[in-house]
Amino acid sequence: MKVGVIGGGVGGLAAGYEFAKAGHTVELFERAPFLGGLASTFDVGGGRLERFYHHLFLSDVTIIGLLDELGLKDRLIWEDSKVGYFTHGRIYPFATATDLLRFNPVSFIDRIRMGLVTLYIQRIKNWKRLEDTTAAAFMRKWAGRRNYEEIWEPLLRGKFGRYAEQIAMPWMWSKFATRVASRKSLLGREQLGYIEGSWQVLIDALEQRITEMGSEVRTGVGVSRIETTDNHVTGLTIADSDGTEEKRDYDAVLATVPSFLLPRLVDLPEDYLSKVSTIDYEGAIAVIWVMNRSLSPIYWLNIADADIPFLLALEQTNLVPPSVYGGKHILYTADYVTPDDHRWGLSDDELIESYVEHLRKINPEFDLSWVERTYVHREGAAQPIMTTHFSDKIPPNKTPVDGLWLAAMSQIYPEDRGTNYSIRQGQDVARAMMAEAD
């Protein structure tokens, strides 16, 4: 079978690798000049750094298994997490049960209640029973008004903005499940992982394996049309960076693009078109600060202050040593951004300038002299909006067009987006395509 793969993120690369090692011919096309999608990297101080922050959980068994298969498992490093919560002008450690008991913005009774709710959610095995409930309604009812207002409402509004009241509880359930599975014991500290050398190590290994097996990976080449005849895929029209187009024939095509982009490439039946077109996405904006000193001792700092225009301050060098980046400290200030957010219209310099005063709220000693360089990365489709009964809204991976399959971020549910799940979906869809072809 000759397969065309649209998209060179980790899901597309994982699928391409599955096809190639099974003896099929793969041609993978990525419009960007680099591979990896949201996990792609660039050089900082002689080390590689992800454009958008990435780490692993102990529960990420798919990516851990793939690294092992590629001979890269020894590149995994694991560290105890350093999680904090910024509210009322100060940082609260927020990594263990003891930290929760010391979280005094809510009463001691509310802290106990939050702990009991956490245990209750962890023991829910069938997430489908939560499908008709929003995360906001669930937390108001079970965690109580004060816990909701101090903890969950700021996080939901910070991440989802105007969609905060619509997010389904299975999305939040999956977050609890992931973090519990990343602890070695119920009361232990969460462990987070990273690939020594960055995600580029995995990206390069997948590209190398695909090409060594006689298939092709091309960057800087987009797909302008999925070609069909009598509702059957026949090939792709590709376009390189100068606009030169070429038609190529394929027996099957896998698209790993955001679901709403598929109708721009191919005509679809009305029912399927409705499903891929009606799922909303948020984008993401990450500002990376290369500094000569650390902002805080926290790796993952959730921001609950509504006046601060980013959801997260993630200090990469509290997980990975500064020596990896030439001795510099690396900070991400990141936020999920709705399509109508004014920040899309800001220049990089305007965006950075608007963030500076807020870094001083986190550390009053912060000064611009600490900053040696900044980078801004923007992605328009980074987070699907998962509303109630979302599983009924997900388009099937197999489209109604014979030979055309879709593996999009919006089809990963309830676990949410993430490299582990993108890789798992890429593998699963590739295997399903091969099984159907046999």
N, C-alpha and C positions, 0 to 999 in steps of 0.2 A: 504494500500500500504506500502511496505517495501522499504525504500530509503537509498541508500548509498551516503554520501556526502564526497567528496575529498577536504580537505583543511579546516583549522580551523581559517582562518582570519575572519574579521567582516562580510564579505559577506556570507561565509559558515555558520557561526553561526546564522545570521539572517534568512537564508533559513531553517536551521535545526529547528529553533524556529517556523517558519511558518508551517512546516510539523507537528511538534509535537503538536501544539495547535489545529490543525485540526484533530487530532486523528490518524495520521499515525505514523509508527515506523521508527525512524531515527537512523542510525549509522554513526557517523562523525569521520573521521580519519585525524589527523594532524601529519605530519612527525616530526616537531620540538617538543621539550619537553615542549612547552608552546603554548597557544592559542593567537590569536590576529593579527598574521602576522605583517605588518608594524606598527600596533597600539599596539603591545605587549609591556610590561613594565618590568622594573627591579627595584630593591631597590637602592635608593640613599638617604643617611642620614635619613632613617626611612620613607621616602615617596616613592611612585611609580612614575617612570618617563618613558615616551615612548622612545623606542629605536630610533625612528625617530619622529621628532617634529609633534605635532598635535594640532589643534584648530578648533573651529566651527565658521561659519558665521550665521547671522540671517536667511539667506536663506536656511539653512540646515534643512528643515522642516521634512524630513524623520527621521533623527536621533533624532531630538527634540521630534517628535511624539512617537518614540520607547521608549525613556527615560521616557516619560510621561506614556506610557502603562505599563512600568515595575516599576512604582512608584518612579522614580529617577529624575523627572524633577526639584525637589528642589535642586539637586546637581549641576545644571548648574550655572556657574558664568559668568557674562558679564562685559567686560571692554572696554573703548575707546582704539582703537589701537594706538600704538606708532611705526610708520613706518618711516624709514629713507632710504637715498640713499647715498652711499659712492662713491665719485668721486673726482678726482683732490686733493686727500689728505685730504678731510674733509667730515663730515657728514652733509647732508641737510635733515631737516624734510620733509616728503613726504606723509602726511596723509590727507591734506585738500586742497581745492581750493586755499586758501591763501598761503599754502606752495608752490604750483606750481607757483604762481605769484612771489614768492621770489627766485625761482630757477635760479640764475644768470649765470650758465654755458651756458645758451642759452639766446638770446636776448629777450627783453620784447615782441616783435612781435611774436617770436616763442613760448613764453609761452602762449600768447593769442591763437595762432593757435592750440597748444596742447590741451588747454582747450576746444576749439570748436570741435576738433576731438573727444575728450572724450565724449562730449555731443552727437555728431553724432552717435558714436558707441553704446552708451547707448540706443538710440532710434531705433536701428535696431532690429526688432522683428523676422524676418525670417532669421536665420543664414544660411540657405541653399543657399541663394543668394551669399554667400561669399565662397562657396566650391571650386571654381576654382581659388581662389586668395591666395597667400601666405601672411603670416603676414608681412614679410619683404617688399614685394612689396606694400602692402596696406599702411604701415606706411611711406615708402619712398614717396609715392604719396601724401598722405593726411596730414601727420604730417610734412613733409618736411625733407630735408637732415640733417639739424643741429639737429633737435629733434631725428631723427632716430639714428644718430651717437652718440649722448650723452646719450640717454635713452634706446631706443628699441633694437638697435644692441647689446650693452653690455649684456642686459638681455637675448636676444635670443641666443647669442653665449655662454653665461655663462651656460644656462640651456641645450641647445641642441648641443653645439659643432659643429661638421661637418654637422649636420642636420639642422642648423639654417635657411638656405635659403629655406628649404623644408617644414617648418611647415605651416599648413593651417590656414587661418585667423579665421575660426570658433573656433579654440582652444583659440586664444587671445580674441575673442568676449566673450567667456564664462567667462573669467577672469574678464572682465569689468562688465558683468551681475551679477556675484557673489558679487562683491564688492559694486555695487550700491544697491543691495538688502540688504546688511548688514549695510546700513546707514538709520537712522530714518528720514532724510531729505536730499534733493539734496546737500546742502552745509554742511551737518553735518559730524561728524567724524565717520569713520567706527567702528563698534563694533565687537569684537572677543570674543568667548566663550571658556570655558574649563569645563571639568567635575571635580568637587571637588573630589579628591581621585584618579584622572587619568582615562584614558580609561579602566583601569583594572576593574573599578566598573561596566561598561557596559559589558565587556567580561565575568566577573564572573556571572553577573545576567543572561545572555543568557545561559551560560553553566548550571547554576542551574535550570533554567526553563525547559530546554530540558531534563535533567536527572530526574527531579521531575515528568515529564509526561511519564516516562517509557522508554525513549530513551537513547542512549549511546553516549558519547563523549570520544574519546581516543587520547591521545597525545603520541608522540614517536613511532607512527605507521604509516608507509607509505603505499602507494598503488603501487604495481609493475605491475599490469595488470588489465585492464577492460575486463572482460570476456563476450564474445558474442557467440551466435549461430544463424546462418541464419540471420545475420544483426540485431539481437535483443540482447539487454543487458540482461545478465543472472546473473551477479555478479561481485565481485572484488576479486583479490588476494592481500592480505595485508601482510606486512612484518614488524615485530617488530624490535627493535634496535639490536638484536643479529642475525638478518637475518632469523629467523624462519617464514616460509610462511604458510598462511591459506587461503582457498577459502571460500567466503561467498556469499550466494544467495541474489539477490535484484530484485525487480520489475522495479526499475528505479534508475539511477545514475545521480548525479549532480557533475560536476567537476568545482571547483573554482580556478583552477591553471592558470598560464600564458598560453595564447593560444598556444604558440609554444611547450609547454610540452605535449599537448594532444596526438600528434602522437606517442609519446614514450610509451603511455599506451594502445593504441588501433589502429587497422587498420581503415583507413578512405578512403572514395571515393576521387578520384583525385581532383575534384573541391573544396571540403571542405578542403582537405589537403592543397591545394595551399593557401587558405585564412588564415588558422591558422599558416602557416609556413612562410609567407612572411611579416608579421608585425614585424618591428624591435622594440626592447626595449632598453632603457638605464637602467643602474643600478644607485644606490645611495650609497654614502659614507658619514656617519655622524660621526664627532668627537665630543664627549661630554666632556666639560671641567668643572670640579667641582672646584670652586674657592672661595677664602675668601673675594673677593671684586668684584664689577661690572665692566665690560668692558666699557659699555656706558649706557645711559638712554633709548636706543631704544630697542623695542622688536624685530621687524622685520627689519633688516638692509640689503637691497639689495646692492651687491657689483658690481660696474661697472668697477673697476680697473682691466685691463686684466692681470696684473702681479700677482694678488692675486688668489691663486688656489682654492678658494671656492666661490660659488655664493651667499651665505647667511651666515650672523652671526645673529643667533636668540637667544636672551637672555630670556630663559624661565621664569626667576625670575623677569622680567619686566611685566609679565602677572600674574604669580602665586607668592605669597610671599615666600621669602627665608626660612621662618620658616617651610614650608612644607618639606624642604630638610635639616633639621637640622641646619638652618641658613646659608647654603651655597648658592652661586650664581651659576646658571647653564647656560652654554653657549653651543649652537650647532654651529659648523661650518660645513655646509652641501653643497654638490654638487651632481649634476647628472653627471654620468660618462659613456662615451661610452665604448663598450666592449674592444676596443683596447687601452684604457687609461693606461699609465704606472703605475698609482697609485694602480691598482689591484695587481701589483707585489711587492708593498712595504709592509714591516712589519708594525705593528701598531706603533712601536717606530719610524720608519723612516718617516711614514706619519705625526705623531705628530711633530717631529722635523722640518719637512719641512714647517709646518704651523706657527710656533712660531713667526718668524720675521714679518709675515704679520699681526698678532694681534697687533704688535707695530705700524703698519701704522694706524690702527684704533684708538688706544690709545697709544701715545708715552710713557706713564708712565707704560705700561704693563710690568710685570716682571714675570719670571717663579716662583718666590716665591708666587705669587698669586694662583698658580695651586696646588691643593691638590691631585687630581686624574683625570685620563682621561679614556675614554672608546671609542672604535671604533666599529661602526656597519656598515656592508656592506650588500647590497641586490642587486642581479644581475638583477632583473626585477622589476623596480620601476616606469618606465615611458614609455608608448608606444609612438612611433614616428608617429604623426598624420599628414600625408601629404595631398595634395589637393585631393578632392573627396574621402575622407577617408570613408565616410558613405557607399560607394560602395564596400569597401574592408573589411568591418567588417563581420566576420562569424556570421550566425544566432545563437541565443542561443540554438535552437533545432537543434541538429546535424542530419545528414542523418542516423545515427545508431538509430534504434527504441529504445526509452527509455533512451537515453543518451543526456544530456543537458550540455551546457557550460556557465558559468558566469565568464568571465575574465575581467581584467582591460581594455583590448584593445577594449571591446565592449561598454564601457561607452564613449559616444560622443554626443555633443561636450564638455560636462562639464569637461572632464578630470578625472583622478583618484581622489580618496578621500573617506574617510570613509562614508560620507553621501550617495554618489552615489554607493558605493559598497554594502551598506546595502539595498538601494532602488532596485538595480539589483537583489540581493539575494532574496528579498521578491517577486519581480515581476516574476522571473523565477520559484520560488517555486509555486506560485499561478497558473502560466501557466501549470506547470507539473500536478498539482492536477486537474485543469479544464479538461485537456486532458484525465486524468485517469477516470473521472466521466462518 
